[in-house]
Amino acid sequence: MKIQGVLFDKDGTLIEVNATWVPIYREILKELCATDDAGAEALMQRAGYDPAKGKFAAGSLLAGGTTRQIAASFWPDLKGEAFEARVHHMDHGYTYLVRDKLTPLMPLEPLLIELRGMGLKLGVATNDSHVSAKAHMAHVGVIDHFDDIIAADTVAVPKPSGNMIAKFAEITGLPAASLAMVGDNHHDMEEARAGGAGLAIAVLSGNAAREDIAHLADYTIESVADLPALLRSL
């Protein structure tokens, strides 16, 4: 079936994950835990930060988990209202850091204009929260190019359940088999399979190397810059 819609993962696919999120999480943890850089990085290691490489490990919580999952790894003893307050603060309290650090992988608007010109519906499917994901896409000036922003808290179960593929199919009126899921982590490829997407397309612009992800994908490209040519070739 011809591809009629594309769902993009956000971090590592559209946004430079390490340049953006390593310094943001470091500052969040320094503030919330009253610690220094070393203490913050020790906490980050619980969720998949590799200090030797200065990046998040492929498949780790920091590379693709929800805010709640990441918060639970940082503060496993927090429960109830205290935990909920911490999650809310992580999602809502650090817009100033995002403004300073959020880094697109490339100029995104020309790419999205080209894809829309090919008649494609476009969406974002991220395990980030909805409020954060919308703010990030607005901050880099491309939110109007998406038919929907689907996040961990707008589906019953986040990636890789298949719920995000199903929701985008419902929103657009397109068959799931006409959708392509594009992402940099194994759960993006698993989301495609679980949701019955027509294509699972891996990009190597995040934390997963070719050997981590290519065997799970139908196609593997260096970055989303290569996506229009790939789709035209099919």
N, C-alpha and C positions, 0 to 999 in steps of 0.2 A: 504493500500500500504506500502511496506517495506520502511523504512527510509534509504535514500541514501546520504543525506547531512545534515549538521548541521550549523546553523548560530548562533554565539554567540554574545550577547551584550558584551560590553567591561567592563565598570566600574560597580563594584558590582558583576560581573560574572566571569571575568578573573583577574581584578585588584581590590585591596582593596580600596573601594571608599573613606571612611572617612580618613584613615591614609594617603592616597595620596592627596586628593583634599581639605580637610579642611585647612591644612597648606599652600598649593599652593595658593588657593584663598585668604587666609589671607595676604600673602606676595604681591600678585598682587595688591590687593586693597590698602594696605599700601603705595605701591609705586605710583600707578596711582592717588590716591586720597589724597596723602600726609597726611595720618592719622595714628592713632595708632591701637593696637590690638582691642580695644573696638570699635573704629570707623569702622574698617574693618568688625567686626562681626555684627555690626548693619546693614551694607549694605548687608551682606550675608543673614541676616534674611529675606530681601525682596524676596530672591530667594529660601527660604526654609531651611535655616540653623536653627537648634534647639540648642541654646546655652546650655540649661540645660542638654541635652544628648551628646553634642559635635558631632553631626552628622546631615546629611541631612534628612529631612522628606521624607517618602515614597511618590512617585509620584510628588515630587517638581521639579522645574526647575533645581536646582543644582544636583538632583539625576538623571535627564534624559533629560534635555533640550539641545537645540543647543547652540553653543557659542553666536549666535546672540540673542537668547531669553534671555540668562543669562545676556549678556551685556545690553540689553534693560531694564532689571529689575534693574541693578546697576545704569544706567545713562539714565533715561527715557526722559530727556530733550535734549540729544544729537541727532543730525540729520545729514544727508548727509555725507560729507567727514569726519567730525570729528568722527561720529559714526563708519564709515567703518574703519578708522584708529585705533580706539580702538579695534574693533573686530580682525583686522589683528594682532595687537600687542599681544592680548591675545593668539592667535593661534601660533604666530611665535616668540614672544619675551621672552619666559620663559622656554626654553629648559634646562637651568641650574637648575631650580627648579625641573623639571621632573626628571632629572638625579639623584637628591638627594632624591626625595620623592616617585617616582613611585614604588609601592609595589604590586607584584603579590599575589593573594590569596593563591597560592600553587606553587610548581614546575610545570610549565605548559608544558614543553617539553615532559616529559614522558606520560602525558595524551594525548597530541595531536598525538604523535607517535602511541599510542595504538588505537586511533580512526581512524587514517589513515590506520593502519593495518587491521581494520575492513572493509576497502574499502569505507570509507565515504569521501565525499568532505566537506571541512571545510571553513568557512568564518566568518568574523566579521561584524556585523551590528550595528553601533553606531550613536548616534546623535552628537557625537563629529565631528570636522572637519577632512577631509581626511589626511591633512598633519600631524595633531596631532596624529590621530589614527595609521597611519603608523609608525611614530616615536616611539610611545609607544610600539608597538608590536616588532619593531626592537630593542628597548632598552632592553626589557626583553628576547630577543634572540629567538623569535618564529615566526617571520614574514614569514619565508619560509614554514611554515606548512599550510598556508592559501591560498586557491585558489583566494580569493579576500578580500579586505578591503572596505566595503561599508559604506559611511559616509553621514552626513546630506547634504553636498554640492556636492555629486555625484549622487543624485536622485532628481527628481522634487519636491517631498514633503517628509520630514523626517518621522520617526516613529511617530505615528502608522498608516501611510497611506496604508501600504502594498507594497509600492514601493521597499523596500529593499528585500523582499521575491521575488518579480517579477524579480528584477535585478539579484539576485543570481541564480534563475532558468534559466534565459537567459544565464548567463555566463557559467554555468555548463552543460546546456542542460538537466537538470533534471526537471521533473514535480514539480510544487509547492507542490503538495500533498505528494511528497516523501521527503520534507524538514522538519526539526525540528527547531524551534526557541527557544533558551535557554536564559533566562534573569531574572533579579531580580526586574523588575518594571512592573506596569500594562500596560505601553505602549508596552512592548515587547510581552506580551500576545495578545494585541490588534493588533499588527503588524502581528502576526501569523494568526489571524483570518481574517484580512483584505486582506492578501496576499494569502489566501487559503493554508497555510502550513498544513502539515499532523499532526503535533504535536506542542503544546505550552507547554514548560517545564519550570516551575518556579524554581529558586534557592533561597535559604534563606540566601545567603552569602552577600547580599547588605543591603539596608535600609528597605525593605519591610518585615514585619512579615508574618507568615503563614496566618493570618486572613486578611491581605491586598491583597493577591495575589492568594492563592490556589484555590479560587472559579473561577478564570479566566483561570486556567491552566488545561491541561489534566493530568499532573503529576507534583508533587512538590518534589524536592530533596533538601538535605541540601546544596550541592555545586556541581560544575561540576565534582568533584572527583567521584561522584556516577553515572555519566552519562553512562560510558561504560556498567556497570552492568544493568542499566535500559534498554538501547537499546538492549542488548543481551536477555533480558527477554521478549521482545515483540514478 
